[in-house]
Amino acid sequence: MDIKLEKVDDYCWRIPKTGSMRVPGIIFSDESLNKDLQRDESLVQVANVATLPGIVKYSLAMPDIHWGYGFPIGGVAAFDMEEGIVSPGGVGYDINCGCRLMTTSLEADQIKPMMKEIISALFKNIPTGVGSRGAVSLSKADEAAVATEGAAWVVKKGFGRKEDLERIEDHGTMEGADPGVLSERAIQRGLDQLGTLGSGNHFLEVQVVDQIYDEHLAREFNISQGRVTILIHSGSRGFGHQICDDFLKLMAREVSAQGFDLPDRQLACAYLKSELGRRYLAAMACAANYAWANRQILMHLAETTLLSTLSLSPSELGMQLLYDVCHNIAKKEHHEIDGRQVMLCVHRKGATRSLPPGHPKVPEVYRHAGQPVLIPGDMGTHSYVLAGTEGALQKSFGSSCHGAGRVLSRHQAVKKAKGRAINRELEDKGIFVQSRGKRTLKEEIPEAYKDVSRVVEVVHKAGLARKVARLSPLGVIKG
């Protein structure tokens, strides 16, 4: 399919409605980032999503768009609850993959001489890599409780503080979870992975705030120039992966009975009001809750490691959760369409919710500032904190980008990194890295990603979120 983009403005582009598309496509990008769109079939995927039943207004893509399973990564689409569908490909295999940012009272200059020791201690104490066993071993009853209660369950077990829940999207618990719909394989995979970081692009990063763009919002978010922050990027691990796989297979078998044609079998889906659609949403909520519980434990492990390694008291460390956002999810939300409030199922795959000041879904502590939006870089690049805006509600169903977005496949990245010592390259830049294997570092080289500062600038200029601060890496652990 030959996709032609029509320019709407400097930061917005349209795919006209043609063929079986029910709505147009909208891409948030700029002339520079548009060059990367020729590398893969992600624009075709945007057009394919626009053919799905019940889609509302448009098929969207954020500036970090790249090819994914069914939906592009960076894709957003909202569906009518009566006539629309839910698609696991619109959520992703790593259900509720997301980011959690913590602020501290530490000045970067205090800890730079000890960064190697700090990273080694974090790597030792936080399980990483494929197949790693978690900090918490669960019984099946415990796992069902985690799947239902999310972060609240692990807080009750002593991992973190009750006030943390006020700074997590949906308070760390997604409603509608039903462990009864899960396969035995999914249950087994979740028993020993809670409290693990995972592999691939998942990481824990020690950072320094190196630039403030909005002094007022930075104060509201407890962000100060030169202070140390900790960013965690992880998800629902093998538990969520298996849930996605299970339901993709179920939905693929039912495609022919649904009464419409799919342009891509990876878009396997079910009507939202169908029994299969409801079962998927209940299973997806289980994985979302598992992911929030997982990141809650990882935060606790990071805090206890820093306290021990630096010989500090909790008050001296001053670690506080800023916010936790999810990237891969489908949510029932109210949005204004043609002047009236309607309930929609909003798919965000590699996209972050971005809600404005005053929105009832923004935690009370940030209600007057807007929801924090966390955009991670990767290893050698900056990460960003932004704040949600009214523009996102008007243009993107309250959504923003979730990261930089890949421009090289993992295979291409490994090939490009052949013969290079990536950890040495990063250490020469003052960034200490430890990983379970050398291949992971090669897969995640900075050149494998778009320029995150460009991506964030598009989001800012398009009015989808407002820049607050930039964070620079000091040390990273990866699987």
N, C-alpha and C positions, 0 to 999 in steps of 0.2 A: 504494500500500500504506500503510495506516495503522499506524504503529509505536507501540506502547505500551511505555513503560519501567517496569520494576518496580524499586523501590529495594532494594538489598541492604544498603548502608550509606551513609554520607555521601559516599563517594568511589567507589562502585561501583554500577552499574545493569545490569539484565538485560533483554534482549529474549527473551521466552519462545519456546520452540521451537514453531512452528506451520507448517501447510502442508507444504511440501517441505523445510523446514529439517531438517538431520540433527542439529544441535546448537544450543544457545541462543547468543545474542549477549551479550557482556559489554562494557560501556562504562565506562571510568574517567573520571569527571567529577564535577562538583558542581552544586548548584542554580543557581549563577550561570552557569557555562559551558553548562548544559543549554539555556539560552535561545538560544544560538547554533546549536543542533542543529536548530532549526526553519527555518533559512535555506536549507538545501539537502537533497539526498536521500541524505546520507551514511549515515543509519541504515538506509535501505532497502538500501544497498550492504552493510552489515554482515550484514543478514539474507540477502541474495543469496549472499554468500560461504559462509554456513552451509549452503547446499544442495550444495556441491561434494563429489564423492566422496572418501572417505578422510579428511575433516577430523576432527581429534581434539579432543575436550573442548568447544571453543567457538570462535566467531568473535569476535576481540577488536578493540577500538578504544581508542587512547590519548586523553588529554584534548585533544590538538591536532587531533582528527579533523575533516576536511572532505571535500567531494566530490572524487573522483578518477576516473581511468579504470578502470572495472571494480571494483577494490577501492577503499575510501575511503583517502585519505591519512591516515596514522595507524593503518592497519589491520595486524593481526598474525593469522596463521593457520598452524597446523601440520598437516601431512598425513602419513599413514602411507605408508611407502616402497613397500609392496606394492600397496595399493588406492587410493592417493592420486594427486593431480595436481600439476603445476606450471603456474603461469599467469603470463605476462609482465605482466599487469595487476596482479598481486600483488607485483611488484617495482618496476615503473614504467619510464618511458621513459629517465630519467637513471639508469642502472644504477650502483650504488655512488656516487651523490651522497652526500657526507659532509662531515665537519668535521675540521679539524686545528688543534690549539691549541698555541702555543709560549709559553713563559715567557721572561723576560729578566731581566737584572740592573738594568735602568733604572728609576729612579723617575719617575713621571708628571710631576712638577714640573720635571724636567730637560728634558723634550722638548716640553712644552706651548707654549713660545714659538716652536717650530719646526714645529708641526703642519702648517701650510699647506704648507711646503716639503717635509715628509716625505710627505704625501699626494700632492703633485704628482709627486715622484720615483717613488713606488710606481706611480702611474697611468701614468707614462711607461715604466717598465721592465717592467711586467707586462701582457701582452696581454689585453685585455678586449673584450667585446661579441660579437655574432653574427658568425660568419665570420672572427674574428681568427685570425692565423697564430701558431703556437707558437714557443717558444724553441728547440725541437729539431725539425729536419726529419728525418723517418724514411724509410729505404728500406723496401720490403716485408719484407725479412728482419729489419730492426730492429723493425718494428712487430710481427711475429710473436713476437720475443723479449720485447718489452714485454708483449704479451698473455699470454705464458706465465709470465714472471718477475715482472712487476709492479714495485714500488718497488725491488726488489733490482737490477734492470737499470740504472735511472738512477743509483742509488748507485754502481755500478761505473763509470759514466761521469763521476763527480765531482760529482754533485748530492746534497750532504748527506754523512752519515757512516754507517758500517755499524751503529753503535749505535742509529741512528734506527729501524731495522727492528724492534727489540725493543719499540718503543712504538707500533706500528701493529697494528690488528686483523688477525689471521691473519699477522702479520709482513709485511704488504703483499703477500702472494702467495696467491691462492686456488687450491687444487688442482683438477685436472680440466679446465683450460683447453685448448682445441683450436682453433687458428686455422684448421684445415682445414675447419671447418664454417661459416666466415664467407662472406658474399656479397662480390662484388667491390665493390659500392657501399659496404658497411661498411668494407672495407679502405681504399678511396680516401678516405673521410671522416676516417679516423684518421691519415693520413699527416702532416698539417701542423697538427694541433690540440693536440699534446702540449705542456703548459706554458702553457695559456690558462685564464683565469678563467671565461669565459662571460658570460652575461647573465641577465636575470630576477632571481631571488632569490639568485644567487651573488654573493659579495663577499669582500673581504679587509678586515679591520677591525683598527685599532690601538685597544687598550682599556687600562683601568686596573682593577685589582682594588679594588673599593670596599667590599666587605663579605665578611667571613669568618664562616661558620656553624659550621664544625667545624675547630678549630685543629689537631687531630692529623692529620686527613686532608689539610688544606691543606699542612702540612709535608711529608707523604708525597708530595704532588703538586708540591712546589716552588712553591707559591703564597703570595705575601706581600702584605699590605695595601699599597696605593699603588704596587705594581710594574706595569710595562707588560707586556701580553700581546698576541699577534697571533693572530687567528682567521681561518682560511681555510674558505670554504664553496664547494665546486665538485665536479664529477663526471667522467663519462666522455665528456662533450661529444657531438659528432655521431656519434662511433664507437658509443657505447652506445645512442644514440637510434635509429640505423639497425638495430642488432641487435634491439632491441625491436620495431621496426616490421616487420622481416623475419619474425620468428617469430609475431607476432600474425596476420599474413596467412596463414602456413602453417597455424597452428592453427585459424583461423577456417574454413578450407576443409575441415578434418577433423572439425568439431564433429558433423555429422550421423552420422558413422561411429563415434562413441565410445560410443553406447549410453545416453546420458543427456541430459536437457534442461537447457539453460542459461537462467536467468531474464534474462540480459543477455548479448548477444553480445560485449560488452567483456570478459567473463570467459573468453574463448577460452583453452583449456588443452589439455594432453596428459597422459596417465598418466605418472607418474615412471619406470615400468619400460619405457615405449615407446621406440622409436628416436627419435621426434621430441622426446620429453621429455628424453632424454639429450643430444641435440644442443643443445637450448636451454640446458641447464645448462652445457654446455661452452662455448657462445658467451657466456653471461652471465658466466662466470668470466673470459673474455678481457676483457670490458668492465670488470669489477671490478678487474682487475690494471692496466688502462690508467688507471683513475681514481686508484688509489693512486700510480702513477708520476706522474700529472699533479700531484697535490697535493704530492708530494715535490719536484718541480721548482719549483712555486710557492713553497714554503717557502724553497728555496735562493735564488730571485730576491728574495724579501722580505729575507732576511738580508743578501745582498750590497748591496742598495739601502740598508738602514739603516746598514751599516758605512761605505759611501761618503758618504752624506748627513750623518751625524753625526760623521764622521772618527774612528771608534772602531776598536779592535782587537777580534778575536773574543772575547777574554777579558773585555774591558770591556762588550761587548754582552751576553755570556752567554746567547745564545739557545739554548734547549733544547726539543726536542719533548716535550710532555707526553703527548699521545695523538692518534691518528687513528681515528675511528669511521665506519662506513658506515651509511647510512640506508635505501637501497633495494637489497634483496638477498634471495635465497632460499638458505638454508644447511642442509646435512645436519648435525644435531646430536643428541646423546643427551639425552633427558629422561626423568624418572621419571613413568610413567603407571600408576596403580593398583598402586603398589608395585614396579614392575619398570622397568628401564632399557630404553628402546626408541629406535631411530633414527627421526627425523622430518625432514621437509623444512619448515623454518620460514620462511615468507614475512614479511618486514618491509618494509612500504611506508610511508615516512615514519615510521619507528620505529628506535630505537637499541638495540643489545644492551646489557644491564645484568646483569653477572655478579658474584656475591658473592665475598668473600674466600675464598681456598682453592680456587677453581674452576680446573681445569687449563687452561682457555682464557684465563685472565687472565695477562698477561705476568709473568714472575718478579719484575720490579722492583715490581709492584703486587699481587703475589699475596696479601699479608697485609692489604692495604687494600681490595681490590675494584677492579673495572674502572672507570676514569674514564668518566663519561657527560657528553657535551658537548651543551648545549641552547642554540642561538643565538637571539638576538632579531633585530631587523632595523633597522639604521640608528639610529633614535632611542631604541631600547629596550635593556634589559639582556640579557646572556647569562649562562648559569649553568654551573657545573661541579658535577656530582654524582658519587656513587660507587654502584656496583652493590650489590644486596642479595639476601639469600636469598629475601625476599618475591617478588622478580621471577621467580625460578625456580619458585616455588610457584603464582603467579597468572597469569603472562603469558609463559611460555616464555622467561624471562630477557630481557624487553623493557621499554623505557621510551619516552617520547615523543621527538620529534626537533626540535621547535621550538614556535613559538606556534600556528601553524595559521591559515589565512586565514579571514576572515569576509566579505571583499569580493572579487569577481572582479577580474581586472586591468582589465577595462573599467569596472566600477563604481568602482574606485579612481581611475582617470584622470578619470572624470566628477566625482568628489568633490574632486579636486585642481585642477580647472579654475580658472585665474586665479591660482593660488598659486605662489610661488617656493620650492619645497621645499628646495633647497640653502640658501637664505637663512634659512628657518625653522630648519633644523638648525644652521646656523652661529650663530644667535642663542642656541642652547643650548650652544654651545661644541663642536659636532661638525662637522668639515670633511669635505665629501663631494665626490668627483669621479666622474662617470659618462660613458659614451660618448654617452648621449642623455638629454634631459629626460624623455622618456616613461617610461624605466625608473624614475626617481625617483618619478614620480607613481604608477606601478603598485605601488611598494613602500613607500608612505607607512605610517607606523606604525598609522594607523587601519584599514588593510587587514587587520590581524592581531588575533587574540585577545590578551588581556593575558597576556604570557608568564610573569609572576610568579604569576598564578593557576594557569596550566597546570602550572608547576613545583611549586607548593604541593600540587596534587592528586597528582602523582607521588610527592612526599615523604610526604604523609599516607597514601597508599594503600600505601606500603611498596615501591614499585617501584624507587626509588633514593633516596639520602640526600644532602641539600643540603650542599655543601662551600663554595662561594664564588660571589659575584656579580661580574660584569664590566661596566663601563660604557664606552660608545664614546667615543673621542676623535676618530677620523677613519676614513673608509670610502672604498674604491674599489669601483665597480660597473660592469657592462657597459653 
